[in-house]
Amino acid sequence: MTFADIADPVGRLKAPGEPEELSKGLVGETVSTVSDWLSPSYWALETVKFIFGVDPLEEVLKWFEGDWESYAKCAEVWSNTGKMARDLAANIQSGNKALDASWDGNAADAAYVYFDELAKKIASLESDLNELERYYKDVALAVSQGVDLVKGLLTEMADQLIIAEVEIAAGTALAETGVGAVVGYAAAALEIAKVIKTWGKVTEAYSAADKTVKIAVTASGAIVGRLGAALHHFPDPGTSYDNPAV
């Protein structure tokens, strides 16, 4: 008799596409061409050094550096692998039923039980693989959304820094008048306070993304552990059949 597959497991194993989550590019790609929203040389102004003591752009790059796009692509790979496991299990179950319909006896019963358990074990892998897909997507989305928020905040902070620099320059120019210096430096101080507050929002955005990533990574590690244990406990064929007539 012939056994025809009812599904195509191999067809599920295709290369992942370009993730929509990161279609806008990460912060590193944007910072490398920041001329659209800020001149890189501006961050070298004394105002920035005075306020932070560090280069904000460099700090942000450190936070988000890494191949985050691979997480989004890997999420699709986990999903495809889960579908492959489901299709493979379906083929085994289908073939097992066809075999059982044409083969009787103790050996046939033992074979049916083995292939039935094997199919169930393979099918059970899909749920864990789907969970991995979800957590890997969580990582990619957390980074993507965090980057989008940080980009906007950096732009806002750049505008505030420009105003602060102008106010400081005005205060210095009017230093001889006394009153002019007080007004200029006071206005600069207020703008610097806004800059510090905006930087606080930047760090909050990063912290939120970082928290999501850590949760997802921890959960993914536990799932991988479960998958490893499951693969080591697949059913064995058992002992060979001893025909009593021989």
N, C-alpha and C positions, 0 to 999 in steps of 0.2 A: 504494500500500500504506500501511498505518497503522503507526505506531510507538508502542507502549504502554510507559510507564515501569514498571520492576519495583520501584522504591523511591520514597520520598517525601522528598527532601532538604530541602524547605522545612519539612516537619513537624518536623525536628530543631531548627530555630532557634526555640526557645521560651525564655521568660524564666527565669532561674535561680530556684530556690526558696530558702527560708531555710536557711542552712548549719547542719548539726547541730554542727559543730566549735565554733561560737561560741554555742551555745544558752544557755550559762550567763551570757553577757555578759562584756564586757571589764572590766579593772580600773577604768577611768574611771567606768563605770556603777555599779560597786560602791562606789567611794570617794565618789561623790556622795551615796550613801545609807548611809554607814557606821554608822549608829546601831544596826544589827543586831549589830555586833561590836566597835565602838569609837567613842567620842565624838570627833569631829574636834578639839574644843578640847583634848583631852588631849595632842596632839602639840606643843602650845605650852609644855608644862611645861619648867622649867629643866633637868631631867634630860636631855631630848632635845637641847636646845641645847648642853648641856655635852658630851655624848657625840659628837654628829655635827656640830654647827654648822650643820645644814640640817634641813629638814622631810622626813622619810622619805617621807611620802605624796606630797609634791610631786615628789620625785625619781623615785618609781615611776611617777607619771603622765607624767613627761617620757619615761621609757623606753618606755612602751607606748602613747603617744598616736598616733593615726592611724586611718584607716578600714580596719582589718584585715579586717572582714567582707567588704569588696569583693574581697579576694583569694580567699576561699572561693567567693564567687559567680562570680568570673571563672574559677575552675577548672572549674566546671560549663559555662560558656560555651565554654571551649576544647574540652572533651569533646564538646559538642553540635556544634561546628564540625567536629571530626574525623569524627564520624558523618555529617554532611552531605556532606563531601568524599567519603567512602566510597560513599554512596548515589548521589551525582552521577556518580562514576566508573562505578558499576555500570550506571546508565542509559545512559551513553555507550557502554559496551562492548556492552550488549544491543542498542542501536539500530544499532551498527556491524556486528554480526553479521547482523542482519536485513537491513541494506542490502547487505551483501556477498553475501547469498544471492540477491538479485534484480538485481544490477548487475555487469556484467563489463567488462573493458577496462583500458587504462592509467590512465584517470582514476579508475576504480573502485579500482584497486590503490593509487593514490596517496592517495585519500581514506581507504581502510582503514588505511593506515600512519599517517596523520596522526591520525585519531581514536583509534587504538589507543595511540599515544604520549601523546596528550592525556589519555586516561583513566588511564594508568599514572602520569603526573605528578600528577594530581589525587589519586589514591589514595595516593600516597606522602606526601602532606601529613599524613595521619592520625597517623602515628607521632610526628612532631614535635609535633603538637597535643596528643596524649596525654601526651607528656613535659612540656609546659607545664602541663597539668592537674595532673600529679603534683607538680611543683615549687611551684605556687601553693597546692596543698593542704598541702604541707610548711610553707610560710610560715604559713598560717592555724593549723595544728595546733601549730607551735612557739610561737606567740604565745599561743594558748589554753591550752596546757599550762603554759607559763611563768607566765601570769597566775594559774592555779589554785594553783600551787605558792607563788607570792609572796603570795597572799592568806592562805594558811595560815601562812606564816612571819611575816607582819605581825601576825596575830592572836597568835601565840606571843610575838612581841617586845613587843606591847602588854601582855600579862600580866606579862612580865618587868619592863617599865618601871614598872608599877603597884607591884610588889613593891619595886623599887629605891627608888621615891619614898617608900614607907611606911618603909623602913629608914632613909633619909636623915632623914625627919621624926622618927623615933624617936631617932636619934643626936643630932639637934639638941635635942630635948626633954630628953634625959638628959645633955646636955653638962656640966652642973654636977657630975655624979657622977664624971666622968672615965672610969671603967670602962664606963659605959653608952654614952658617946660612941664609945669604941673599938669596942665590940661592934656598935653600930648602923651605924657607917660601914664597918666591915669587911664586914658582911653586905651592905650596899649595893654595895660594891666588887665582891663576888663576883657579884651579880646584874647589875651593869653589864658585867662580863666576859661573861656569858651573852648579854646584849643585843648586844654587839659581835660575838660569834660567830654569832648568828642573822642579823645584818645581812650578815655575810660569806656566809651561805647564800643570802640574797636576791640579792646581787650575782652569785653563781655561777649562780643560776637565770636571771637576766637575760642573763648572758654566754652561756650555753648556747643560749638562744632566739635571741640576736643572731647567733651563729655560724651557726645553721641558716638564718636569714633571708638572711644575706650569701651563703652558698653557693648557695641557691636562686635568688636574684636574679642572681648571676653566670651560673649555668647557663642561666637563662631568657633572658638577653641573648644568649647564644651561639645558642640555638635560634631566637630571633627573627631573628638574622642569617642562619641557614640558610634559614629560610622566605622571607625577603626575596630571597635569591639564587635560590631555586627558582622563585619567582613571576616573576622576570625572565628565566628560561630555559625558559619554556614553548615547545613546538614551534610553529614558524611554518608556515602552509600551504604555503610554498614558491612556486615560479613557476607561472604559469597553464599549463594543458595546451595544447600546440600540435598540433592534429590534422593529420597529414601529408597527409590527403586534401583539405584545404582550400587 
